[in-house]
Amino acid sequence: MSSIGKYLLKYKKLLWLVMILLISVVFLVSNSNFYLFILYSILIMLYVHIEYDYEQITNPINLFMMYSFLLWFLPFILIKWFSTFEIANYIYDYTVIGYTALIFVFSFLQNKKVFIGNFRGDNTYLGVLGKIGLLTSIIFTTLFFIRAGNIPIFAENPEIARVAAMQGNGFIHRISYISLSIGALALTAYDYIKYRKVRLSTILIVVLLVLFNSLTGPRSQSLKVLVQMFLFYMVLKKGRINLKLFALLSFVLLSLTGVLGALRGGKEGLTEGFFHLMNRLYMNPINLQRIVELFKTNEFWYGKSIIYDFGVYLPGSQPNLGTILKGMTHAKFQGGGITVTLIGEGYLNFGLFGLVVYPVLAAILFYLVFKLLTKKERVDHLLLLVILNTSMMGFVSMGIFPVLAGDTIPTVVVFLGLAIIAQVLTSVLQEKRKVQPSMFKYNLQEENKKNLNICLVGSSGGHLTQLYQLRPWWEKHNRFWVTFDKQDSRSLLKDEQKYWCYHPTNRNIKNLIKNTFLAIKILVKERPDIIISTGAAPAIPFFYLGKLFGSKLIYVEVYDRIDLPTLTGKIVYPITDKFILQWEEQKKHYPKGEVLGGVL
């Protein structure tokens, strides 16, 4: 079992990919079984979480996959169970082909999770960049209103006014919300480096400017600034995000998007506004089917869509790809165009071949952006990475080149322009006022070592007592306990955060299964840096699952087992990062163990 365990852990990524490939093949030959599709969706979502960790949103694949769950995989279920629309089997097949190609290529390019823990920069420059970004946003938002001749959201028919206002003013609008993003995140970094928090004044100013920008009509881009600001703050603080807080913030902003959509809809009212919002949540698979049906009778474009994507920069009012496809498919709905989708963009250009080419291209772009912007460990590059990640997650709905042309490339251009201006002004400021550069180098990993999150798991009684004796070590850190709900544990841990696990555990398969599911729930919620145990059985699922989640494992063999090893010790020994012994005699059972003496 020891050698098998080591083999599985060493090749777990390869085993995951083989399992995904097998499920994909079985699905494709099973006449698109719906429940196999659900299993496939769960597998790839879980794989990305285990290998790349959704909380590390500096990695583009993580936001992309979370967005895929909400606006791609979930809609299939909503349509199947709550809609009369019938999704064709080949749409399921195309999804499996495309996402499998993307996952495999990205896994090959980036074979391990990367923690972004070091960054540096000049805080004076960040402050200047933040102020210039917000000022630029105010100027271009105001210019948009002047050129439009009105404020669209206050017009008699806001939707028609928005469409009319955007004609010839699209690039001005892009600069307004992109500079707002850059300014908000630069000030977030400035505040955090200087005060270790974001000041209330900064938050209020950004919120007011977000509302001001939302008056242009489109609300998702300006509201996205608040999400970016939250994500960037969490990256600066911990290197990872709190998924629960992120989900809550996303829900609030989604609801606000619905409210603003209702206001924009004029007489439709709040109910209709939310109806349109929910309708958009399951439109992507439907739009893909529209595109496939359209190109059954039309020639593929072989890259022609890229001309439409970048044609929006030509003089005059140029229709985007979504609007063109809406006309070709004769789709009837108010405002906007068809969401092209990543899979659809590949299919309309190159047919079945495009189902692989475009997801592979997306994976390559994710890798290159992440690699380039993390290479120099500069905080302004980290800022740009967060903005681009929230841009590229739009590949799911809009496709690659519509996002590159409409958002990603303009973001890079505006960032470079603002960064150059900010650098020049910072140099002038430092020279004329004799201000010293406010350089900083921040090591997040060192900061986090001071406040680890520790899971202490073990049975009640002597096991718990020996674990408690390590108090001089664990009391310095965040911690939580997993043990039996018994009188001694309730008394000993009365002021501690704790989870009660199921018992008895000796030769009890039922409770082992229940504790395994409990371990999954707790590990997903707490994400401990270290799991430590003195035994007994409750440690087993936490150790093996914790290993998959990237936790460091420490096992302390109990004090009163000298001549024979414990069963739990033998089971977890192959996977522990540090195996601690209390007697020299125990080393004959655990050759790689470290003798540190008794804890009692």
C-alpha positions in Angstrom: 0.0 0.0 0.0 2.9 2.3 0.7 4.4 2.0 -2.8 0.9 2.3 -4.4 0.2 5.4 -2.3 3.4 7.1 -3.3 2.8 6.2 -7.0 -0.7 7.7 -6.9 0.5 10.9 -5.3 3.4 11.3 -7.7 1.3 10.9 -10.8 -2.1 12.2 -9.5 -2.2 15.0 -12.1 -1.7 12.5 -14.9 -4.3 10.2 -13.4 -6.7 13.1 -13.2 -6.2 13.9 -16.9 -6.5 10.2 -17.9 -9.8 10.0 -16.0 -11.1 13.2 -17.7 -10.1 11.8 -21.1 -11.8 8.5 -20.4 -15.0 10.2 -19.3 -14.8 12.4 -22.4 -14.5 9.4 -24.7 -17.2 7.5 -22.9 -19.5 10.5 -23.2 -18.9 11.0 -26.9 -19.7 7.4 -27.7 -22.7 7.2 -25.3 -25.0 9.4 -27.4 -24.4 12.4 -25.1 -25.7 11.1 -21.9 -26.8 14.1 -19.8 -25.7 12.7 -16.5 -22.3 11.8 -17.9 -22.1 15.4 -19.0 -22.7 16.5 -15.4 -20.1 14.1 -14.2 -17.6 15.5 -16.8 -18.4 19.0 -15.7 -17.8 18.2 -12.0 -14.5 16.4 -12.8 -12.9 19.3 -14.7 -14.1 21.9 -12.2 -12.7 19.8 -9.3 -9.5 19.1 -11.2 -8.8 22.8 -11.8 -9.5 23.5 -8.1 -7.2 20.8 -6.9 -4.3 21.6 -9.3 -4.5 25.4 -9.5 -6.7 26.4 -6.5 -9.6 28.7 -7.4 -8.6 31.0 -4.5 -5.5 32.0 -6.5 -7.2 34.2 -9.0 -3.9 35.6 -10.4 -3.9 32.4 -12.5 -6.2 33.2 -15.5 -7.5 29.6 -15.7 -9.2 29.9 -12.3 -11.5 32.9 -13.1 -12.2 31.5 -16.5 -13.4 28.1 -15.1 -15.5 29.8 -12.4 -17.1 31.9 -15.1 -17.5 28.7 -17.2 -19.4 27.1 -14.4 -21.8 30.0 -14.0 -22.4 30.8 -17.7 -21.7 27.6 -19.5 -22.1 24.3 -17.5 -24.8 25.5 -15.2 -27.0 26.8 -18.1 -27.1 23.3 -19.6 -28.7 22.1 -16.4 -31.1 25.0 -16.2 -32.2 24.6 -19.8 -32.6 20.8 -19.4 -34.7 21.0 -16.2 -36.5 24.4 -16.4 -36.8 25.3 -20.1 -38.8 24.0 -23.1 -35.8 24.6 -25.3 -34.1 21.4 -26.5 -30.3 21.5 -26.6 -29.0 19.3 -29.4 -26.7 16.4 -28.5 -23.8 17.8 -30.6 -23.7 21.0 -28.5 -22.8 18.8 -25.5 -20.2 17.0 -27.6 -18.6 20.2 -28.8 -18.4 21.5 -25.2 -16.6 18.3 -24.1 -14.2 18.4 -27.0 -13.4 22.1 -26.5 -12.9 22.1 -22.7 -10.9 18.9 -22.8 -8.5 20.4 -25.3 -8.2 23.6 -23.2 -7.6 21.7 -19.9 -5.0 19.4 -21.5 -2.9 22.1 -23.2 -3.0 24.4 -20.1 -1.9 21.5 -17.9 1.0 20.8 -20.2 2.1 24.5 -20.2 1.7 25.1 -16.5 2.2 21.8 -14.7 1.9 23.2 -11.1 0.1 25.8 -9.1 2.2 29.0 -8.6 1.7 31.2 -5.5 2.3 34.9 -6.1 3.9 36.0 -2.9 6.5 38.6 -3.7 6.0 42.0 -5.2 7.8 45.3 -5.3 7.4 48.9 -6.6 7.4 52.6 -5.8 4.4 53.6 -3.7 4.6 57.2 -4.8 4.3 56.0 -8.4 1.2 53.9 -7.4 -0.4 56.9 -5.8 0.2 59.1 -8.9 -1.0 56.3 -11.2 -4.2 55.9 -9.2 -5.1 59.6 -9.3 -4.3 59.9 -13.0 -6.5 56.8 -13.7 -9.5 58.3 -11.9 -9.1 61.7 -13.4 -8.8 60.2 -16.9 -12.0 58.2 -16.2 -13.9 61.4 -15.2 -12.6 63.3 -18.3 -13.6 60.5 -20.8 -16.9 59.8 -19.1 -17.8 63.5 -19.3 -16.6 63.6 -23.0 -18.9 60.6 -23.7 -21.9 62.5 -22.4 -21.0 65.6 -24.4 -20.6 63.7 -27.7 -23.7 61.7 -27.0 -25.7 64.9 -26.3 -27.4 63.3 -23.3 -27.1 61.0 -20.3 -28.5 57.7 -21.7 -29.8 56.2 -18.5 -32.0 59.4 -17.9 -33.4 59.3 -21.5 -37.0 58.5 -22.1 -36.0 55.1 -23.6 -32.6 54.4 -22.0 -31.9 51.3 -24.2 -32.3 53.2 -27.5 -30.4 56.1 -26.1 -27.5 53.8 -25.0 -27.2 52.2 -28.5 -27.3 55.7 -30.2 -24.8 57.1 -27.7 -22.3 54.2 -28.3 -22.2 54.9 -32.1 -18.8 56.4 -32.8 -18.1 56.7 -29.0 -17.2 53.1 -28.2 -13.4 53.7 -27.7 -14.1 56.8 -25.6 -16.3 54.6 -23.4 -13.7 51.9 -23.2 -11.0 54.4 -22.0 -13.5 55.7 -19.3 -14.0 52.3 -17.6 -10.5 50.9 -18.2 -8.8 54.0 -16.6 -11.3 53.7 -13.8 -10.2 50.1 -13.2 -6.5 51.0 -13.3 -7.0 54.0 -11.0 -9.0 52.1 -8.5 -6.6 49.2 -8.2 -3.5 51.5 -8.1 -5.0 53.4 -5.1 -5.9 50.0 -3.5 -2.2 49.0 -3.7 -1.1 52.4 -2.5 -3.4 52.3 0.5 -2.5 48.7 1.4 1.2 49.2 1.2 1.1 52.4 3.3 -1.7 51.6 5.7 -2.3 47.8 5.4 -5.9 48.6 4.6 -7.9 50.4 2.0 -9.2 53.7 3.3 -12.9 54.4 3.4 -12.3 57.7 1.4 -10.8 55.6 -1.4 -13.7 53.2 -1.5 -16.3 56.0 -1.5 -14.6 57.9 -4.3 -14.4 54.7 -6.5 -18.0 53.8 -5.8 -19.1 57.3 -6.8 -17.1 57.1 -10.0 -18.5 53.6 -10.8 -22.0 55.0 -10.5 -21.1 58.0 -12.6 -19.7 55.7 -15.3 -22.8 53.5 -15.1 -24.9 56.5 -16.3 -23.4 55.9 -19.8 -25.8 52.9 -20.1 -23.6 49.7 -20.0 -23.3 48.8 -16.3 -21.4 45.5 -16.2 -18.0 47.0 -17.1 -18.1 49.8 -14.5 -19.5 47.5 -11.8 -16.8 45.0 -12.6 -14.3 47.6 -11.2 -15.6 46.8 -7.6 -15.0 43.1 -8.1 -11.5 43.8 -9.4 -10.8 46.0 -6.5 -11.9 43.3 -4.0 -9.9 40.6 -5.8 -6.7 42.8 -5.9 -7.0 43.7 -2.2 -7.3 40.0 -1.3 -4.3 39.2 -3.5 -2.2 41.9 -1.8 -3.3 40.8 1.6 -3.2 37.0 1.4 -2.2 36.0 -2.1 -5.6 34.3 -2.5 -9.2 35.3 -2.3 -12.0 34.2 0.1 -14.4 32.3 -2.2 -17.4 32.9 0.0 -16.9 36.7 0.1 -16.2 36.7 -3.6 -19.5 34.8 -4.3 -21.4 37.2 -2.0 -20.0 40.2 -3.7 -20.7 38.8 -7.1 -24.3 38.1 -6.1 -24.8 41.6 -4.8 -23.3 43.1 -8.0 -25.3 40.8 -10.2 -28.4 41.9 -8.4 -27.4 45.6 -8.8 -26.8 44.8 -12.5 -30.4 43.6 -12.7 -31.7 46.8 -11.0 -29.7 49.0 -13.4 -30.9 46.9 -16.3 -34.5 47.5 -15.2 -33.9 51.2 -15.0 -32.4 51.1 -18.4 -35.4 49.2 -19.7 -37.7 52.2 -19.1 -41.3 51.0 -18.6 -40.4 47.4 -18.4 -39.9 47.7 -14.6 -37.8 45.8 -12.1 -39.4 42.4 -12.7 -38.7 42.5 -16.5 -35.2 43.8 -15.9 -34.4 40.8 -13.7 -36.1 38.5 -16.2 -33.7 39.7 -18.9 -30.8 39.2 -16.6 -31.7 35.6 -15.7 -32.4 35.0 -19.4 -28.8 35.9 -20.2 -27.5 33.3 -17.7 -28.6 30.4 -20.0 -28.2 32.0 -23.4 -24.7 30.8 -24.2 -25.5 27.2 -25.1 -28.6 28.4 -27.1 -26.5 30.9 -29.0 -23.9 28.2 -29.8 -26.7 26.1 -31.3 -27.9 29.1 -33.3 -24.4 29.5 -34.7 -23.9 25.8 -35.6 -27.3 25.7 -37.3 -26.5 28.9 -39.3 -23.2 27.5 -40.6 -24.7 24.2 -41.6 -25.9 26.1 -44.7 -23.2 28.7 -44.9 -19.5 28.5 -45.6 -17.1 28.7 -42.7 -15.4 32.1 -42.3 -11.8 30.9 -41.9 -10.7 33.8 -39.7 -13.0 36.4 -41.3 -14.6 37.1 -37.9 -11.4 38.7 -36.7 -11.9 41.4 -39.3 -15.3 42.2 -37.8 -13.8 42.1 -34.3 -11.2 44.7 -35.0 -13.4 46.6 -37.5 -14.9 48.5 -34.5 -11.8 50.7 -34.6 -12.6 51.9 -38.1 -14.2 55.4 -38.5 -17.9 55.6 -38.2 -20.3 53.1 -36.6 -19.2 49.5 -37.3 -21.3 46.6 -36.2 -19.6 44.1 -33.9 -19.6 40.3 -34.5 -22.4 39.7 -32.1 -24.7 42.2 -33.9 -23.8 40.7 -37.3 -24.6 37.2 -36.2 -27.9 38.4 -34.6 -29.0 39.6 -38.0 -27.9 36.5 -39.8 -29.7 34.2 -37.4 -32.8 36.5 -37.3 -32.7 36.3 -33.5 -35.4 38.5 -31.9 -34.5 40.1 -28.6 -34.1 43.7 -27.3 -30.6 45.3 -27.4 -27.1 43.8 -27.9 -26.0 41.0 -30.1 -25.5 37.2 -29.9 -22.9 36.1 -27.5 -20.4 34.3 -29.9 -18.9 32.0 -27.2 -15.5 30.5 -27.3 -16.8 27.2 -28.8 -19.0 29.1 -31.3 -16.1 31.3 -32.5 -14.0 28.3 -33.2 -16.9 26.5 -35.1 -18.0 29.4 -37.3 -14.4 30.0 -38.5 -13.0 26.4 -38.9 -15.8 24.0 -38.2 -15.0 20.9 -36.1 -11.3 21.8 -36.3 -12.0 25.1 -34.6 -13.5 23.3 -31.6 -9.9 22.4 -30.7 -8.0 25.3 -32.1 -9.7 28.1 -30.3 -9.7 26.5 -26.8 -6.0 25.6 -27.3 -5.3 29.3 -28.3 -7.2 30.4 -25.1 -5.0 28.1 -23.0 -1.8 29.5 -24.6 -3.0 33.1 -24.0 -3.7 32.3 -20.3 -0.3 30.9 -19.9 1.6 33.7 -21.7 -0.2 36.5 -19.8 0.4 34.9 -16.5 4.1 34.2 -17.3 4.8 37.6 -18.6 3.1 39.6 -15.8 4.5 37.6 -12.9 8.1 37.5 -14.2 9.4 40.7 -12.6 7.2 40.6 -9.5 6.1 44.2 -9.9 2.9 45.3 -8.2 1.7 47.3 -11.2 2.1 44.2 -13.3 0.1 42.3 -10.8 -2.6 45.0 -11.0 -2.7 44.6 -14.8 -2.9 40.8 -14.4 -6.0 41.0 -12.2 -7.7 43.3 -14.7 -6.7 41.1 -17.7 -7.9 38.0 -15.9 -11.4 39.5 -15.4 -11.3 40.5 -19.0 -10.2 37.1 -20.4 -12.8 35.2 -18.4 -15.2 36.7 -21.0 -13.8 34.3 -23.5 -16.5 31.9 -22.3 -19.4 34.1 -23.6 -17.8 36.4 -26.1 -15.0 34.4 -27.7 -11.3 35.2 -27.9 -10.9 37.9 -30.5 -14.1 39.9 -29.6 -12.6 40.2 -26.0 -9.1 40.9 -27.2 -10.3 43.7 -29.6 -12.9 45.1 -27.3 -11.3 44.9 -23.9 -7.9 43.1 -23.4 -5.8 45.1 -26.0 -7.4 48.5 -25.1 -6.6 47.7 -21.4 -2.9 47.1 -22.2 -2.7 50.2 -24.3 -4.4 52.5 -21.7 -2.3 51.0 -18.9 0.9 51.6 -20.8 -0.2 55.2 -21.6 -1.2 56.0 -18.0 1.9 54.2 -16.6 4.3 56.3 -18.7 2.5 59.5 -17.7 2.6 58.5 -14.0 6.2 57.6 -14.2 7.1 61.0 -15.7 5.1 62.9 -13.1 6.5 60.8 -10.3 10.1 61.6 -11.5 9.2 65.4 -11.7 7.6 65.3 -8.3 10.5 63.6 -6.7 13.0 65.9 -8.3 11.3 69.3 -7.6 10.0 68.5 -4.1 13.1 66.4 -3.2 10.8 63.5 -2.4 12.6 60.2 -2.0 11.3 57.2 -4.0 9.0 55.2 -1.7 10.3 51.8 -2.8 9.0 48.7 -1.2 9.5 44.9 -1.4 6.8 42.8 0.1 7.1 39.1 0.8 3.7 37.7 1.3 4.9 34.2 2.1 6.9 35.6 5.1 3.9 37.5 6.2 1.7 34.5 6.0 4.2 32.3 8.0 3.4 34.6 10.9 -0.2 33.6 10.8 -0.7 30.0 9.5 -4.0 28.3 9.4 -3.6 25.0 11.3 -5.9 22.0 11.4 -5.4 19.8 14.6 -7.3 16.6 14.1 -7.4 13.6 16.4 -9.5 11.3 18.6 -10.5 12.5 22.1 -8.7 11.2 25.2 -5.0 10.7 25.2 -4.6 11.6 21.5 -6.2 14.9 22.1 -4.2 15.5 25.2 -0.9 15.0 23.5 -2.0 17.3 20.7 -3.0 20.0 23.2 0.5 19.8 24.8 1.8 21.4 21.6 0.1 24.7 22.7 3.3 26.8 22.7 3.5 26.2 19.0 -0.1 26.3 17.8 -1.5 29.2 19.9 0.5 31.7 17.8 -1.6 30.9 14.7 -5.1 30.6 13.4 -6.3 27.1 14.1 -9.3 24.8 14.3 -9.8 21.4 15.8 -11.5 18.2 14.5 -12.3 15.6 17.2 -15.1 13.7 18.9 -17.9 15.4 20.8 -17.1 14.1 24.2 -16.9 15.6 27.7 -13.0 15.9 27.8 -12.9 17.6 24.4 -15.7 20.0 25.2 -13.9 21.0 28.4 -10.4 21.3 26.8 -11.5 23.1 23.7 -14.3 25.3 25.1 -12.7 28.5 23.7 -11.4 27.0 20.5 -12.9 26.7 17.0 -13.9 23.1 16.5 -15.7 20.6 14.3 -17.1 17.4 15.8 -16.4 14.3 13.7 -18.3 11.0 13.7 -17.5 8.2 16.1 -16.9 5.4 17.0 -14.2 4.9 14.3 -12.7 1.5 15.1 -13.7 -0.9 12.2 -16.6 1.4 11.4 -16.8 1.9 7.6 -20.0 4.0 7.8 -18.4 6.6 10.0 -15.2 6.5 7.9 -17.3 7.4 4.9 -19.1 10.1 6.8 -15.8 11.6 8.1 -14.4 11.6 4.6 -17.3 13.8 3.4 -16.9 15.9 6.5 -13.2 16.3 5.7 -14.0 17.5 2.2 -16.4 20.1 3.5 -14.0 21.4 6.2 -10.9 21.4 3.9 -12.7 23.3 1.2 -13.9 25.9 3.7 -10.8 26.3 5.9 -7.9 25.5 3.4 -5.4 24.8 6.2 -1.7 25.4 5.6 -0.8 22.5 8.0 -2.7 19.5 9.2 -1.2 17.9 12.4 -2.4 14.8 14.3 -1.5 12.3 17.0 -4.1 9.8 15.7 -6.2 8.0 15.5 -8.7 7.1 12.7 -10.2 10.6 12.1 -6.7 11.7 10.8 -6.8 9.4 7.8 -9.3 11.1 5.5 -8.0 14.6 6.5 -4.4 13.6 5.7 -5.1 12.0 2.3 -7.5 14.7 1.2 -5.4 17.4 2.7 -2.5 16.2 0.6 -4.6 16.7 -2.5 -5.4 20.2 -1.3 -1.7 21.1 -0.8 -1.6 21.2 3.0 1.6 20.2 4.8 1.1 17.1 6.9 2.7 16.5 10.3 2.0 13.3 12.3 3.2 12.7 15.9 3.3 9.0 16.8 1.7 8.5 20.2 3.8 8.3 23.4 2.6 4.9 24.6 3.3 2.8 21.5 7.0 1.9 21.6 7.2 -1.8 20.5 4.6 -1.7 17.8 3.4 1.0 15.3 -0.1 2.3 15.4 -2.4 1.4 12.5 -3.0 5.1 11.7 0.7 5.8 11.8 1.3 3.0 9.2 -1.4 4.3 6.9 -0.4 8.0 6.9 3.4 7.5 7.1 3.9 7.3 3.3 2.4 10.8 2.7 3.4 12.8 5.7 5.8 15.8 5.2 7.2 15.4 8.7 6.7 12.2 10.9 7.6 13.0 14.5 8.6 10.2 17.0 8.7 10.5 20.8 11.0 7.5 21.3 14.2 6.4 19.6 12.8 2.8 19.6 10.0 3.9 17.3 12.5 4.6 14.5 12.7 0.9 13.6 9.1 1.1 12.5 9.4 4.6 10.8 13.0 4.9 9.4 12.3 8.4 8.0 10.8 9.7 11.2 12.4 12.4 13.4 12.9 11.8 17.1 12.0 15.0 19.0 11.3 13.5 22.4 8.1 13.3 24.5 5.4 16.0 24.3 4.0 15.1 27.7 
